[in-house]
Amino acid sequence: MLLPPDWRVPSTVNDFLTAVGLVMILEGIPYFAIPDRMRHMVVHIAELPDPFLRRTGFFLMCLGLLLVYLVRG
């Protein structure tokens, strides 16, 4: 074992890695459940204009920040 037995991951790192893991699970579900529809959806998203994707991404980031603030604040 490389680490001493009493070594612990700091809680902030633990929370961050948990969040990353949950995002990976949620992002992977559609690809696992409906791969054919996801392939078509990815092609459709690639055809959308950049300003629309930027506005959508910004909106989702703000919504996520609000959710984290309300839950953890």
DSSP file (Angstrom, degrees, kcal/mol; ACC not computed):
  #  RESIDUE AA STRUCTURE BP1 BP2  ACC     N-H-->O    O-->H-N    N-H-->O    O-->H-N    TCO  KAPPA ALPHA  PHI   PSI    X-CA   Y-CA   Z-CA
    1    1 A M              0   0    0      0, 0.0     0, 0.0     0, 0.0     0, 0.0   0.000 360.0 360.0 360.0 135.1    0.0    0.0    0.0
    2    2 A L        +     0   0    0      2,-0.1     0, 0.0     0, 0.0     0, 0.0   0.758 360.0  57.1 -82.3 -26.3    1.4    3.4   -1.0
    3    3 A L  S    S-     0   0    0      1,-0.1     0, 0.0     4,-0.1     0, 0.0  -0.778  92.4-101.8-109.0 150.2   -0.5    5.5    1.6
    4    4 A P    >   -     0   0    0      0, 0.0     3,-1.8     0, 0.0    -2,-0.1  -0.338  35.5-114.5 -64.4 152.4   -0.5    5.1    5.4
    5    5 A P  T 3  S+     0   0    0      0, 0.0    -2,-0.0     0, 0.0     0, 0.0   0.768 114.4  52.8 -61.8 -26.3   -3.5    3.3    6.8
    6    6 A D  T 3  S+     0   0    0      2,-0.1     2,-0.2     0, 0.0    -3,-0.0   0.383  81.8 119.2 -91.8   5.9   -4.7    6.5    8.7
    7    7 A W    <   -     0   0    0     -3,-1.8     2,-0.3     1,-0.0    -4,-0.1  -0.522  42.6-172.9 -74.2 135.8   -4.6    8.7    5.6
    8    8 A R        -     0   0    0     -2,-0.2    -2,-0.1     0, 0.0     3,-0.0  -0.947  28.2-113.7-128.8 149.1   -7.9   10.2    4.5
    9    9 A V        -     0   0    0     -2,-0.3     5,-0.1     1,-0.1     0, 0.0  -0.675  45.5-106.1 -76.4 131.3   -9.1   12.2    1.5
   10   10 A P     >  -     0   0    0      0, 0.0     4,-2.6     0, 0.0     3,-0.3  -0.265  27.7-117.0 -57.6 147.9  -10.0   15.7    2.6
   11   11 A S  H  > S+     0   0    0      1,-0.2     4,-2.7     2,-0.2     5,-0.2   0.827 113.3  54.6 -60.6 -34.2  -13.8   16.3    2.6
   12   12 A T  H  > S+     0   0    0      2,-0.2     4,-2.2     1,-0.2    -1,-0.2   0.908 111.1  44.9 -67.3 -39.8  -13.6   18.9   -0.1
   13   13 A V  H  > S+     0   0    0     -3,-0.3     4,-2.9     2,-0.2     5,-0.2   0.899 112.6  52.5 -67.2 -40.2  -11.8   16.6   -2.4
   14   14 A N  H  X S+     0   0    0     -4,-2.6     4,-2.1     2,-0.2    -2,-0.2   0.921 110.6  47.0 -61.0 -45.1  -14.2   13.8   -1.5
   15   15 A D  H  X S+     0   0    0     -4,-2.7     4,-2.4     2,-0.2    -2,-0.2   0.907 113.0  49.5 -62.8 -42.2  -17.2   16.1   -2.4
   16   16 A F  H  X S+     0   0    0     -4,-2.2     4,-2.5     2,-0.2    -2,-0.2   0.934 112.1  46.5 -63.7 -46.7  -15.6   17.1   -5.6
   17   17 A L  H  X S+     0   0    0     -4,-2.9     4,-2.3     1,-0.2    -1,-0.2   0.853 111.4  52.9 -66.1 -33.7  -14.8   13.6   -6.7
   18   18 A T  H  X S+     0   0    0     -4,-2.1     4,-2.4    -5,-0.2    -1,-0.2   0.923 109.9  48.3 -64.2 -44.0  -18.3   12.5   -5.7
   19   19 A A  H  X S+     0   0    0     -4,-2.4     4,-2.3     2,-0.2    -2,-0.2   0.917 111.9  48.9 -62.9 -43.6  -19.8   15.3   -7.9
   20   20 A V  H  X S+     0   0    0     -4,-2.5     4,-2.3     1,-0.2    -1,-0.2   0.914 111.4  50.3 -62.5 -42.6  -17.5   14.3  -10.8
   21   21 A G  H  X S+     0   0    0     -4,-2.3     4,-2.1     1,-0.2    -2,-0.2   0.904 110.1  49.4 -62.7 -41.7  -18.6   10.7  -10.5
   22   22 A L  H  X S+     0   0    0     -4,-2.4     4,-2.7     2,-0.2    -1,-0.2   0.893 110.0  51.3 -65.0 -39.4  -22.3   11.6  -10.4
   23   23 A V  H  X S+     0   0    0     -4,-2.3     4,-2.8     1,-0.2     5,-0.2   0.919 109.6  50.5 -62.4 -42.6  -21.9   13.7  -13.5
   24   24 A M  H  X S+     0   0    0     -4,-2.3     4,-1.7     2,-0.2    -2,-0.2   0.896 111.4  48.2 -63.0 -39.8  -20.1   10.8  -15.3
   25   25 A I  H  X S+     0   0    0     -4,-2.1     4,-1.5     2,-0.2    -2,-0.2   0.954 114.3  45.1 -63.8 -49.8  -23.0    8.5  -14.3
   26   26 A L  H  < S+     0   0    0     -4,-2.7    -2,-0.2     1,-0.2    -1,-0.2   0.877 114.4  48.8 -64.2 -37.9  -25.7   10.9  -15.5
   27   27 A E  H  X S+     0   0    0     -4,-2.8     4,-0.6    -5,-0.2    -1,-0.2   0.828 112.6  49.3 -69.5 -31.0  -23.8   11.7  -18.7
   28   28 A G  H  X S+     0   0    0     -4,-1.7     4,-1.9    -5,-0.2     5,-0.2   0.722  90.4  78.9 -82.9 -21.8  -23.3    8.0  -19.4
   29   29 A I  H  X S+     0   0    0     -4,-1.5     4,-3.0     1,-0.2     5,-0.3   0.922  94.5  45.8 -56.7 -50.6  -26.9    6.8  -18.9
   30   30 A P  H  > S+     0   0    0      0, 0.0     4,-2.8     0, 0.0     8,-0.3   0.897 111.6  52.4 -62.5 -37.6  -28.3    7.9  -22.3
   31   31 A Y  H  < S+     0   0    0     -4,-0.6    -2,-0.2     1,-0.2    -3,-0.1   0.842 116.3  40.8 -65.8 -32.0  -25.3    6.4  -24.2
   32   32 A F  H  < S+     0   0    0     -4,-1.9    -1,-0.2    -3,-0.2    -3,-0.2   0.890 122.0  39.5 -78.6 -42.7  -25.9    3.1  -22.4
   33   33 A A  H  < S+     0   0    0     -4,-3.0    -2,-0.2    -5,-0.2    -1,-0.1   0.895 134.5  11.6 -79.9 -41.6  -29.7    3.1  -22.6
   34   34 A I     X  +     0   0    0     -4,-2.8     4,-2.2    -5,-0.3    -1,-0.2  -0.515  66.3 161.1-137.9  67.6  -30.3    4.5  -26.1
   35   35 A P  H  > S+     0   0    0      0, 0.0     4,-2.0     0, 0.0     5,-0.1   0.843  76.0  54.6 -62.4 -34.2  -27.1    4.6  -28.1
   36   36 A D  H  > S+     0   0    0      1,-0.2     4,-1.5     2,-0.2     5,-0.1   0.919 111.3  43.9 -67.0 -41.9  -28.8    4.9  -31.5
   37   37 A R  H  > S+     0   0    0      1,-0.2     4,-2.3     2,-0.2    -1,-0.2   0.865 111.5  54.7 -69.4 -35.1  -30.8    7.9  -30.5
   38   38 A M  H  X S+     0   0    0     -4,-2.2     4,-2.7    -8,-0.3     5,-0.2   0.889 104.0  55.2 -65.1 -37.9  -27.8    9.5  -28.8
   39   39 A R  H  X S+     0   0    0     -4,-2.0     4,-1.8     1,-0.2    -1,-0.2   0.926 111.1  44.2 -60.2 -44.8  -25.8    9.2  -32.0
   40   40 A H  H  X S+     0   0    0     -4,-1.5     4,-2.2     1,-0.2    -1,-0.2   0.879 112.4  52.7 -66.7 -37.8  -28.6   11.1  -33.9
   41   41 A M  H  X S+     0   0    0     -4,-2.3     4,-2.7     2,-0.2    -2,-0.2   0.900 107.2  51.5 -66.0 -40.2  -28.8   13.7  -31.1
   42   42 A V  H  X S+     0   0    0     -4,-2.7     4,-2.1     2,-0.2    -1,-0.2   0.905 109.9  49.7 -63.4 -40.9  -25.1   14.4  -31.2
   43   43 A V  H  X S+     0   0    0     -4,-1.8     4,-0.8    -5,-0.2    -1,-0.2   0.912 112.1  48.6 -62.9 -42.0  -25.3   14.9  -34.9
   44   44 A H  H >< S+     0   0    0     -4,-2.2     3,-0.8     1,-0.2     4,-0.5   0.913 110.3  50.5 -64.5 -43.1  -28.2   17.3  -34.4
   45   45 A I  H >< S+     0   0    0     -4,-2.7     3,-1.3     1,-0.2    -1,-0.2   0.877 104.4  58.8 -63.6 -37.0  -26.4   19.2  -31.7
   46   46 A A  H 3< S+     0   0    0     -4,-2.1    -1,-0.2     1,-0.3    -2,-0.2   0.761 103.7  53.2 -63.8 -23.4  -23.3   19.6  -33.9
   47   47 A E  T << S+     0   0    0     -4,-0.8    -1,-0.3    -3,-0.8    -2,-0.2   0.555  86.2 103.7 -88.8  -8.7  -25.5   21.4  -36.5
   48   48 A L  S <  S-     0   0    0     -3,-1.3     2,-0.1    -4,-0.5    -3,-0.0  -0.428  82.3 -99.3 -73.8 149.3  -26.8   24.0  -34.0
   49   49 A P     >  -     0   0    0      0, 0.0     4,-1.8     0, 0.0     3,-0.4  -0.360  26.9-119.8 -69.9 148.3  -25.3   27.5  -34.2
   50   50 A D  H  > S+     0   0    0      1,-0.2     4,-2.7     2,-0.2     5,-0.2   0.880 109.5  56.4 -56.1 -44.7  -22.6   28.5  -31.7
   51   51 A P  H  > S+     0   0    0      0, 0.0     4,-2.5     0, 0.0    -1,-0.2   0.895 107.5  49.7 -58.8 -38.0  -24.6   31.4  -30.1
   52   52 A F  H  > S+     0   0    0     -3,-0.4     4,-2.5     2,-0.2    -2,-0.2   0.928 111.7  47.8 -64.6 -43.8  -27.4   29.0  -29.2
   53   53 A L  H  X S+     0   0    0     -4,-1.8     4,-2.7     2,-0.2    -1,-0.2   0.890 112.1  50.3 -64.2 -38.8  -25.1   26.5  -27.7
   54   54 A R  H  X S+     0   0    0     -4,-2.7     4,-2.7     2,-0.2     5,-0.2   0.933 111.8  46.6 -64.8 -45.7  -23.3   29.3  -25.7
   55   55 A R  H  X S+     0   0    0     -4,-2.5     4,-2.5    -5,-0.2    -2,-0.2   0.919 114.5  47.9 -63.0 -42.5  -26.6   30.6  -24.3
   56   56 A T  H  X S+     0   0    0     -4,-2.5     4,-2.5     2,-0.2    -2,-0.2   0.927 113.0  47.9 -64.1 -44.9  -27.8   27.2  -23.4
   57   57 A G  H  X S+     0   0    0     -4,-2.7     4,-2.3     2,-0.2    -2,-0.2   0.904 112.5  48.9 -61.9 -42.1  -24.5   26.3  -21.7
   58   58 A F  H  X S+     0   0    0     -4,-2.7     4,-2.5     2,-0.2    -2,-0.2   0.918 111.2  50.1 -63.9 -43.8  -24.5   29.6  -19.8
   59   59 A F  H  X S+     0   0    0     -4,-2.5     4,-2.5     1,-0.2    -2,-0.2   0.921 111.6  48.1 -60.4 -44.8  -28.1   29.0  -18.7
   60   60 A L  H  X S+     0   0    0     -4,-2.5     4,-2.4     2,-0.2    -1,-0.2   0.877 110.7  51.2 -66.4 -36.9  -27.3   25.5  -17.5
   61   61 A M  H  X S+     0   0    0     -4,-2.3     4,-2.6     2,-0.2    -1,-0.2   0.926 112.0  47.0 -64.2 -43.4  -24.2   26.7  -15.6
   62   62 A C  H  X S+     0   0    0     -4,-2.5     4,-2.5     2,-0.2    -2,-0.2   0.910 112.3  49.8 -63.5 -42.2  -26.3   29.3  -13.9
   63   63 A L  H  X S+     0   0    0     -4,-2.5     4,-2.3     2,-0.2    -1,-0.2   0.906 112.0  48.2 -63.2 -41.6  -29.0   26.9  -13.0
   64   64 A G  H  X S+     0   0    0     -4,-2.4     4,-2.6     2,-0.2    -2,-0.2   0.903 110.9  50.4 -64.6 -41.8  -26.4   24.4  -11.6
   65   65 A L  H  X S+     0   0    0     -4,-2.6     4,-2.6     2,-0.2    -2,-0.2   0.910 110.9  49.3 -62.7 -42.5  -24.8   27.2   -9.6
   66   66 A L  H  X S+     0   0    0     -4,-2.5     4,-2.7     2,-0.2    -2,-0.2   0.912 110.8  50.3 -62.3 -42.8  -28.2   28.2   -8.2
   67   67 A L  H  X S+     0   0    0     -4,-2.3     4,-2.3     2,-0.2     5,-0.2   0.926 112.1  46.4 -62.1 -45.3  -29.0   24.6   -7.3
   68   68 A V  H  X>S+     0   0    0     -4,-2.6     4,-3.1     1,-0.2     5,-0.5   0.911 112.7  51.2 -63.7 -41.5  -25.6   24.1   -5.5
   69   69 A Y  H  X5S+     0   0    0     -4,-2.6     4,-1.9     1,-0.2    -2,-0.2   0.920 112.5  45.4 -61.4 -44.4  -26.2   27.4   -3.7
   70   70 A L  H  <5S+     0   0    0     -4,-2.7    -1,-0.2     2,-0.2    -2,-0.2   0.875 120.5  39.0 -68.0 -37.1  -29.6   26.4   -2.5
   71   71 A V  H  <5S+     0   0    0     -4,-2.3    -2,-0.2    -5,-0.2    -3,-0.2   0.913 131.7  23.9 -80.3 -43.5  -28.6   22.9   -1.5
   72   72 A R  H  <5       0   0    0     -4,-3.1    -3,-0.2    -5,-0.2    -2,-0.2   0.635 360.0 360.0 -98.6 -16.5  -25.2   23.7    0.1
   73   73 A G     <<       0   0    0     -4,-1.9    -1,-0.2    -5,-0.5    -3,-0.1   0.478 360.0 360.0 -63.3 360.0  -25.6   27.3    1.0
